[in-house]
């Protein structure tokens, strides 16, 4: 998860999903990011809901990157992941 960072060129707006160019997952450099979730400007619960929607479109084990500006996302998204996301 990245907060307060601008999305790569080609972002079409807040809350939209975009396939990444070729980023790597921040926790594991060998694991490619399958999808970037742009949740900038969205507040709780929207970043988590966007992340869940993105994960539902991908195979098990896929990695997403969430870009969020809501400070609660630092708590909400890891908690979502710990509970089965």
Secondary structure, DSSP 4 states (H G I P E B T S, - for coil): -EES-PPPTT--STT-EE--SS-B-SS-TTSBEEEEEEETT--TTHHHHHHHHHHHTS-TT-EEEEEE--TTHHHHHHHHHHTT-
